[in-house]
């Protein structure tokens, strides 16, 4: 019988700060949600690896019903103070997301699991002292022997490079790289990083705002593409706006063009933007100021003569300050089916909203089906929508379902072999702090 493994790389911590970032005075905790993509009950095994020595802390068997999902929070299988990584193995195809919280509700971010690693991982946005923002990231060794891991940093503005000494990471385990303590980057650093390893690795980045007290998480990229799709771009949207970071991961200068999709909420049409990036150079595009004086909610598409990667930060800087991030998509990897492991409404104040983007060349009709409700009896009706090429569809569960409680999952299917991608926002506006998280839907 074929078995599937996924990797939840963000540090899974219970009631203790990660040692590498404890200077920030933040206590971290995590949970994760696993979704079974098949109609058959999945027999899974969750293995927890300690970061300190790479040893297995716990191995937990479990089952997940067909087309259902299960939440692991709090992490009862490991003791308080656990700091490490997770591998989920299954006899059915599964995916997972990890939610990371800091100081209970002050900081929050969501990231996706991985199905495999690579010897090189690209991190488009790394910061130190950028208006109070610092990054840290975890690298997990998904190989079978010790990994020698090296990180090369590149400043976006002047191309200054710094390569940190190599570290050794045990199989299955993770290592935390904290830029706050990396004085070699100078008092202010805005740039990118390339992580290389003797074994396949994966990585997750957290952007932590110490001044504004919000957090945005994204996953490192194991490859680039000459086209990148970003389902949700905003300006002047009830205080929300976006900014995205593009990194050239090719061997020559990248000439990029950014085109914006149809505005869902107004008539403003953003102008096309262009830029040139040297190899491994990154550049920030912020949807505030300049031409962004009117409301815009839509999508964006990057085209390039070299492979590039991009992440999108969604922020709200007026109180309450909120922030979240997601990875841009390679449209060539898109399919006609997407899974979303966690969809919510009226869940102790939490609800979700998602944006589906058509990355194909012709219009497609999508159908959104919801899985079993683990939080109550409410059964959401399927949704349908028709989306033009490079445009998006938005659905907010609080607006559609009123006060009906729902905790479950969703599947998006596109008609006629269409190609779609998706992001899911999780938010609780009633809780103080940064309760705003985003993850990418899984194409399969």
WOSULKA-V364994 format. One record per residue. N is the residue number from 0. PSI is psi in whole degrees, 0 to 359 (NA if undefined). D_FIRST is the distance of its C-alpha to the first C-alpha in Angstrom with 2 decimals. Layout:
# WOSULKA-V364994
N&PSI&D_FIRST  N&PSI&D_FIRST
This chain:
# WOSULKA-V364994
0&131&0.00  1&137&3.80  2&148&6.44  3&141&9.98  4&141&13.21  5&158&16.72  6&124&20.04  7&96&22.99  8&335&25.75  9&139&28.84  10&132&30.21  11&111&29.32  12&143&32.58  13&109&34.09  14&28&37.88  15&141&38.77  16&149&39.54  17&130&37.68  18&321&40.13  19&339&40.48  20&15&41.71  21&339&43.54  22&339&46.83  23&354&46.27  24&30&46.66  25&132&43.47  26&121&41.13  27&145&37.53  28&158&34.78  29&163&31.43  30&166&28.77  31&157&25.64  32&127&23.97  33&131&20.24  34&131&19.40  35&118&16.30  36&349&16.41  37&170&14.47  38&356&16.06  39&141&13.37  40&133&13.90  41&132&12.06  42&114&11.54  43&161&13.05  44&127&14.80  45&119&18.14  46&125&19.67  47&127&23.40  48&129&25.17  49&139&28.95  50&327&30.96  51&320&33.75  52&0&31.96  53&4&28.31  54&158&27.16  55&123&24.53  56&322&26.57  57&149&23.98  58&119&20.31  59&116&19.72  60&151&16.81  61&174&17.20  62&151&16.05  63&127&17.16  64&159&17.91  65&133&16.99  66&29&19.19  67&174&20.77  68&161&21.60  69&139&22.61  70&135&25.38  71&89&25.60  72&125&29.36  73&168&31.12  74&86&28.84  75&345&29.35  76&344&26.72  77&155&28.98  78&160&32.74  79&138&35.46  80&357&36.04  81&134&32.43  82&115&32.24  83&213&29.04  84&171&25.78  85&142&22.35  86&128&18.73  87&121&16.29  88&147&12.54  89&153&10.28  90&1&6.98  91&155&9.36  92&130&11.96  93&160&14.95  94&166&18.39  95&157&21.23  96&152&24.96  97&131&27.18  98&125&30.73  99&130&33.21  100&142&36.57  101&134&39.72  102&51&42.64  103&276&41.04  104&2&41.76  105&320&43.82  106&143&41.01  107&141&37.70  108&154&35.08  109&139&31.60  110&165&29.04  111&158&25.53  112&167&22.33  113&153&21.11  114&344&17.81  115&168&19.31  116&188&22.71  117&166&25.42  118&346&28.30  119&132&30.87  120&133&31.07  121&134&34.03  122&103&35.78  123&331&38.37  124&113&40.44  125&138&41.52  126&152&44.68  127&118&47.19  128&33&50.25  129&90&49.91  130&39&52.04  131&2&50.43  132&136&46.82  133&154&44.73  134&156&41.10  135&152&38.60  136&151&35.06  137&135&32.04  138&125&30.09  139&132&26.66  140&115&25.39  141&15&21.72  142&194&21.94  143&357&21.54  144&174&25.29  145&139&28.50  146&132&29.45  147&114&33.09  148&129&33.64  149&140&36.82  150&125&38.15  151&123&40.84  152&143&42.85  153&120&44.90  154&132&47.64  155&328&47.67  156&322&51.46  157&3&52.63  158&10&49.65  159&133&50.33  160&147&47.47  161&128&46.46  162&122&43.65  163&153&42.72  164&148&42.12  165&148&38.56  166&158&36.58  167&131&33.73  168&129&30.54  169&155&28.00  170&133&24.22  171&339&22.82  172&172&26.42  173&162&28.89  174&139&32.60  175&127&35.21  176&117&37.76  177&113&40.78  178&343&43.33  179&324&45.88  180&2&46.69  181&84&46.57  182&340&50.32  183&343&49.91  184&355&48.96  185&177&52.42  186&332&53.56  187&125&51.94  188&127&48.90  189&114&47.18  190&214&44.81  191&177&41.32  192&151&39.20  193&123&36.86  194&124&34.40  195&153&33.33  196&154&31.15  197&350&30.18  198&158&26.54  199&138&24.61  200&164&25.88  201&163&26.11  202&148&29.23  203&135&30.72  204&138&34.50  205&127&36.76  206&114&40.26  207&121&42.50  208&108&45.95  209&330&48.22  210&309&51.27  211&350&49.76  212&57&47.05  213&171&44.03  214&142&40.67  215&128&38.42  216&145&34.93  217&163&32.97  218&145&30.12  219&157&30.87  220&138&30.13  221&8&28.18  222&160&30.04  223&183&32.81  224&161&33.79  225&2&37.13  226&133&36.77  227&132&35.90  228&134&35.77  229&107&36.96  230&330&36.69  231&114&39.31  232&137&42.64  233&152&45.61  234&135&49.32  235&41&51.79  236&83&49.31  237&39&50.87  238&348&51.00  239&144&47.56  240&170&47.16  241&163&44.61  242&138&44.73  243&152&42.23  244&125&41.85  245&131&41.08  246&132&40.22  247&115&40.61  248&15&37.72  249&183&39.06  250&354&41.44  251&173&44.53  252&133&46.44  253&124&44.59  254&109&46.77  255&150&45.12  256&134&46.09  257&120&45.20  258&140&45.62  259&145&45.44  260&184&44.27  261&138&46.23  262&115&47.67  263&328&46.23  264&5&49.14  265&189&52.17  266&350&53.98  267&130&53.86  268&111&52.23  269&148&51.44  270&153&52.60  271&141&50.30  272&152&50.03  273&159&49.69  274&162&49.38  275&135&48.89  276&131&46.67  277&164&46.75  278&131&43.50  279&359&41.68  280&150&44.50  281&158&43.80  282&144&46.05  283&136&46.36  284&118&47.21  285&131&48.42  286&55&49.07  287&138&52.21  288&179&55.75  289&234&56.89  290&352&56.01  291&62&53.89  292&348&56.77  293&169&55.39  294&137&52.36  295&131&49.18  296&116&45.65  297&220&43.44  298&175&41.13  299&151&41.57  300&128&40.32  301&131&40.86  302&149&41.26  303&155&41.92  304&354&42.56  305&155&40.38  306&136&36.95  307&164&37.50  308&162&35.70  309&147&37.16  310&155&36.91  311&127&38.90  312&130&40.73  313&125&41.95  314&155&44.93  315&111&47.71  316&352&50.55  317&143&52.89  318&138&52.45  319&136&49.91  320&128&48.44  321&153&44.79  322&147&42.34  323&166&38.76  324&158&36.90  325&161&34.12  326&137&32.71  327&156&33.94  328&144&31.44  329&111&30.96  330&337&31.41  331&338&29.69  332&358&26.39  333&156&27.11  334&187&25.41  335&8&26.44  336&136&24.24  337&142&24.49  338&144&23.17  339&106&25.54  340&334&24.06  341&113&27.52  342&136&30.37  343&157&33.34  344&138&36.77  345&37&39.38  346&82&37.03  347&36&39.81  348&347&41.38  349&142&38.30  350&167&37.42  351&162&35.62  352&140&36.73  353&157&34.73  354&120&35.73  355&129&33.85  356&133&35.06  357&112&35.01  358&12&34.49  359&188&34.71  360&356&37.92  361&166&38.74  362&149&38.84  363&150&35.76  364&127&35.42  365&148&32.82  366&129&31.53  367&118&30.52  368&141&28.57  369&143&28.31  370&183&25.64  371&147&26.50  372&110&29.41  373&356&28.70  374&358&32.41  375&198&34.20  376&349&34.67  377&131&35.59  378&104&33.42  379&142&34.24  380&150&34.91  381&153&33.13  382&151&35.18  383&151&35.97  384&151&37.90  385&130&38.88  386&132&38.87  387&166&40.73  388&135&39.51  389&17&39.36  390&172&40.35  391&160&38.75  392&136&38.45  393&137&38.97  394&126&38.05  395&120&39.25  396&325&37.95  397&326&41.13  398&328&43.27  399&330&41.23  400&5&40.33  401&226&43.41  402&12&42.97  403&126&39.88  404&134&37.29  405&132&33.75  406&112&30.80  407&217&27.62  408&176&25.97  409&153&26.66  410&131&25.24  411&129&27.58  412&131&27.38  413&143&29.93  414&157&31.45  415&32&31.90  416&22&29.35  417&162&31.20  418&124&30.11  419&156&30.46  420&169&30.03  421&144&30.77  422&153&32.04  423&124&32.38  424&135&35.40  425&132&35.54  426&148&39.08  427&94&41.30  428&349&44.94  429&345&46.39  430&135&45.24  431&143&47.29  432&189&45.54  433&72&43.01  434&67&40.52  435&114&39.30  436&150&35.74  437&142&33.75  438&157&30.20  439&137&28.79  440&158&26.62  441&118&23.17  442&139&22.94  443&NA&19.72
